[in-house]
Amino acid sequence: MNKRSIISIILGAILAVVVSIATSTEPESTAINHQIVISGFQFEPNELKVSVGDTVTWVNKDIVPHNIAIDTKQKALSSDLQSGDTFVYKVNKSLAYICGFHPSMKGKLILSQ
């Protein structure tokens, strides 16, 4: 094999690697960012279909404080949200929640199949 053939083989291999790297694509993230507005002593929407890895942001647009608490235990997930405050949660399961201050305010994050 002569020098020219070896160089051609090496350049061909390098080109194949470069093309392979340039055309490979990472899988797109399918995570979605959702928003729930707290207004009029309600969560809107009060039920939301989500997937594991999605994020949910609650925005308090009421003039009174609210928080996000686990419905069954009333354990607070968020700190107290003053008017204009937000709370971000990364979804890892279905979740029933309430406002710890106003337990009649209820919501659900439902994992979609």
Long-range contacts (C-beta under 8 A, 24 or more apart in sequence): 29-53, 31-55, 33-57, 35-59, 36-107, 37-61, 38-62, 38-66, 38-81, 38-99, 38-105, 41-99, 41-102, 41-104, 41-105, 42-105, 43-99, 43-105, 43-106, 43-107, 45-107, 46-106, 46-107, 46-108, 47-107, 47-108, 47-110, 48-107, 48-108, 48-109, 48-110, 49-110, 49-111, 49-112, 50-91, 50-109, 50-110, 50-111, 50-112, 51-91, 51-111, 51-112, 52-91, 52-92, 52-93, 52-111, 53-90, 53-91, 54-90, 54-91, 55-88, 55-89, 55-90, 55-91, 56-88, 56-89, 56-91, 56-109, 57-86, 57-87, 57-88, 57-89, 58-86, 58-87, 58-89, 59-84, 59-85, 59-86, 60-84, 60-85, 60-86, 64-101, 65-101, 66-99, 66-101, 66-102, 66-105, 67-99, 67-100, 67-101, 68-97, 68-99, 68-100, 69-97, 69-98, 69-99, 69-100, 70-95, 70-96, 70-97, 70-98, 71-96, 71-97, 71-98, 71-106, 72-96, 74-98, 74-100, 74-103, 76-100
